[in-house]
Amino acid sequence: MGNEMLSAIEKQELKDLLVERKNIVLTTHTNPDGDAIGSSLAMMHYLRKKGHNVTAMVPNSFPGFLEWLPGSKQLIIYEKEAKKVQKALNEADIVFCLDYNSLSRVGSANDVVKRCEAPRILIDHHIDPETENFTYCFSTTNTSSTGELIYEFIDLLGDKALIDKEIAENIYTGIITDTGSFSFAANNEKTYVITADLIAKGVDAQKIHKLVYDTFSENRLRLLGHSINRRLIIWDNLRTALIYLTKDDLLKYKYQVGDAEGVVNYPLMMEKINVSILLSERDNQIRISFRSKGDFSVNDVARQHFKGGGHRNAAGGKSFVSMDETIKRIKEVFGNYKEELNYKLSY
């Protein structure tokens, strides 16, 4: 049920660890998404209800369509307030590591989190966690989201009654954003049982869908149109599509954090496409997002070739060469998987 990596003894140790008031720091991954933010805020509210002193940190800015989430203004952005985070980590009794499997995923906060001597508790659903870097691992890939694992963690500690509307809204947002509103990674009965309980606790599913998905700015919508109309490449023989966004593209459409969210999913709407890739050019690197259908693992490709990783059907990576060179490199890499890519899904 999501606690495959916790022994009975460890469960009791965690309960004991959280009995008395502690200084707790919550950390999550760089470029935080709905699951990262929702999980962090749900844990923040829960732990404060238990009487703990909680600091919730995100490495950098998060998308504006998540700013409505209860407690979001209390998140400390490391890139803007590094000293405040460092002070909290120096005084921490416990550090929670949410929605990432490697300390490298906390970006510029990596070293300061690594130096912290407090026990680190991992709650995550990504493949191959670096277990040696965490004191406790509450981790499994057999779940929709870290948000779902937060619910299970609270339940594990016997505190399900503490889940109020604020906590439920944050957990629900983590689940819907990491499943694309239940369109993938959502074939487990448990996900719907948990979701039903969250709705019973006051979640308005229709309202949250509007707040997350119906808040596009005009520039964001025009960027999406430009992406598909002018920046889409199709490699028919590889059943692969690639969208690339240059720095000039982002500047032209006044890019804000989160504006490219979901763009990578659109090419998968084509029957002939099994893999979709989004390249987004930043100051000193190109960010890569991979998505796939069926059994083709973009996680393996990202880990082996592009300094990244994630899930079987959704992963990220990086490139430190030009856009043209990156596209050429991706085509070469995926050319090696031609046979694996030419499958037809049967539903």
N, C-alpha and C positions, 0 to 999 in steps of 0.2 A: 504493500500500500504506500510505497514511497519512503520507507525507512529501512531499506535493505542493508544499509551500511552502518546502522546503529545497533549495538548489542543491548541486551536488557540492562546490563550494568551501566552502559553509557547513557541510556535513557534516564536512569535514576540519578546519575551524576549531573546531567543537565537540569533535571528538576531541582536538585539540591543547590546547584550553582545559581539558580534564579530565585531562590527563596528570599534571600535578604537583598536590600537595596544595593545596586551596583552602578558603577559608571560604565555605560555601554555605548560603543560606537558602531553604527551600521554603515557598511560600505557596499558599493555596487560597481558595475562596470562602466567604462568610458562610453560616451555617446548613449546614455541610458534611454531605454525604450519604455513602453507602457508596463511591461512586466517588471523591469528593474525599479521603476518609480513606484508602481502600485505595491510591490512587495516591500520596499523600504518603508513606505508610509504606513502600511498595515502593521508591520513589526514595530514601528515607532509608537503608534497609538496603543498597541497591545502591551508593550513593555512599560510604557508610562502608566497604563492602568494598573499594572502590577507594582508600581511604586519606584521604578528605576529612573535614573538620570540618563536620558538618551540623547545622543548627537547623531543625526542622520546626514551622511556625506554623499554627494555625487561628484565624480571627477570633473565634469564639465556641464555646460548648459543642456537642458532637456527641452523637447518640443513644447511649443506654446499650447497645443491642444490637450496637454496634461496638467496645465496650471490650475484647473478647476478642482483637481483632486484634493480631498480634505487633508490639510497639513502641508501642502506643497511649498508654501512660503517659508516653512521652517527648515527646509532642506538647505544645507550649506554646500555651496559649490566650491570645490577645492581650488580650481583655477583662479577664483576671485578672493577666497579667504583661506589661503593655505595655512597661515599661522594659527587660526582658530581650530582647524582640523588637527594640526600637529599637537596643539595643546591638549585637545580632547583625547588623542591617541596616547599621549604621554601619561595621562591620568586614567586610562581605560582599565577596567577589570576584565572586560569581555569585548571581543570584536566579532560582529557577525559579517559574514561574506555572502552576499545575496546575488544570485543569478549570474555567477561566473565560476569557472572551474580552475582558473589559474590567476595568481596574483598579478601577472603581467597585464591582465585585463582591466586593472584599475588605473592604467595610464600613468600620468605624471605623479600620482599618489603612491605608486608601487613601492618605492624605497621606504617611505615613512610608514606604510602599513606593514611591510616586511620587518622593519626594525622594532615594531611594537611587540612587547614581550607578553602581552595578555593572551589568553587562550583564544584561538580563532575557530568559530563555528561556521561551517559551510552549509548553506541551504541552496541547492541548485539542481538543475535538470539537464545539464549539458554532458556530452560524452567525455569520458576519460578525465575525471577530476584529478588534479595533482594532490593526492591525499596526504603526501608527506608534508605539505605546507599548512595543513589544517589539523586542529586538535580533535575536532569532531566533524563527521561528515554525514549530513542528512541529505543524501543525494541519490537520484535515480533518473534514468532517461524515460522511464515508463510513466510519465505524467505530462500533462498539457503545458505546464508553466511552473515557474517558481512560485507564483501566486497561489497555485493549488497546493504546493508543498508548505507554504506558510500556514494555510488553513490546517493541514495535517499536523504540522509542528505544534500549533496552538492546541489542537485536539489531543495530541500525544501527551502534552503536559497537563491534561485534564481541565483546560481553560476554555472550552468551546463556548461556555456561557458568557465569556467576556467579549465575544465577537459582536460588536454593535454595528449600526448602520455605516459609520465612517470606515471601520475596518473592512466591512463587507464590500463597500464600494471600491476600495483600493484593491482588494483581492480579485473582485470580479473584473476590474479593468485589466489586471495582469493576465487573467485567463483569456478574455476576449481578444486582446491585442496579440497575444502569442499564438492564438489559434485562428486569427483572421475571422473573428466572429463565428467560431466553431466550424470553419471550412477545412481545417487541417489539424493534425495532432490532437484530434478530439474524438477518437473512437473508443474511449474507455468509459464504461458506465459510471465509474467513480466521479468523473468530471461533472457529469450532469446531476448526480446526487448532491455534490458540493454546491454546484450552481443553484440548485433548487433551495438549498438551505440559505444561501446568501440572499436570494430573493425574498425568502421568508423573513429575513432580518432587515428588510427595508430597501433593498436594491431595486431601483426603477430601471429595468433593462433598456427600455425604449429611450429614456432620457440619457442614459450613459452612451448609448450608440450614437445619438445625435451629438453629444459633447465631444466624442472621440473622432467620429468620421464625417460629421457635417459642419466642419468649422474651417474649410478651406478659405484662404484669401484669394483674391483675383490672381495675384502673381503666382501663387502655388498651382492654381488650375492651369494657367497659361504655361507654366514650366512643364506640367504633365503633358499638355498638348504638344509642346516643342519636343519633348523627350521621345514621344511616339512618332511624330511626324518627321522630325529632322535628325534624330540621333539613334535610330533603331537599325541594327544590322542583323540580318538573318543568315545563318549558315545551315542551309537545308540539309546538306549531307551529314551534319552533326546533330540535327534537330535541336539546335541551340540558337538563342537570341541574345543579343547584347545591346544595351543602351549605355551611351557614354555622355557624361555632362562635364564640360570644361569649366575652368574658372570663369571665363567670359560668359558662359551660359548662366551660371549661378549669379553673377553680378548683374546681368541684364534683367533677370527676373527677381532681383532683390531678395535673394535666398535667405530664409530664416531657418534656424535649427528645426528639423522635422519636415521641411517642405518636400524632401525626396522620399519620405516614408511611403512605402507601398508601391513605388514606381516599378520596382523590380518584379512585382507579381503580374503586371499586365500582360507581358508576352506569353505567360503560361496559359492565358485564355485561348491561345491558338491550339487547335488539336494537334498540329504537327510538331509543336515545340515541347521538349522534355526538360530543357534547362534554360533558365533565364539568368542573365548577369547584368548588374548595374555597376558602372564605373563613375566615380564622383571625384573630381580633381580638387585637392586642397593645397595649402601652401607648399608643403614639402613631400607630399605623397598622394597616391591615388587609392581611395577607399573602394573596396570590392565587395559587393553583395552577391551571393549565389542562392538560387532557388531551383529545386528540381521536383519532378513528379515521380511517383513510384519508388523503385528500389535503388535508383542511382544516387550514390552518396557524394554530395558536394562537400560534405565535411572532410572526406578523405582527400579530395582534390585541394581544398583550401589548406589543410594541414601540411600536405606534402609539397606543395608548390608555391603557396602565397602567404606563408607566415600567419595562418589563421586557423579557423575551425568553427565548430558550432554543433549543429544537428545534421542528421542524414540529409534532410530536404531543405535545410536553411543554414547557411554559414557565411562567414565574412573573411576577408583577407586584406592584404596591403600590397602595393607595388611602389617602388621608389625610382622607376624610370618614367619616361615620357608617356603620354597617352597613346601615341602611335605604337611605341614599343610594347606597351602593356597589352594592347589589343592583339598585336602580333604574337606575343608570348602566350596569351590565353588561347588563341586559335591553335597554336602548336601543341599546347598541353592537351586540349580537348580532342585534338586530332588523334592522340594516342588512345582515346576511349571511344573511337568511332563505333565499334561493334556494340559496346555496352549502351551507347546513346540511342541506337536505332531500335528501340523497342516500342511496342504499341500497347497502351494500357487497355485492359479489358475490365469493364465495370459490371 
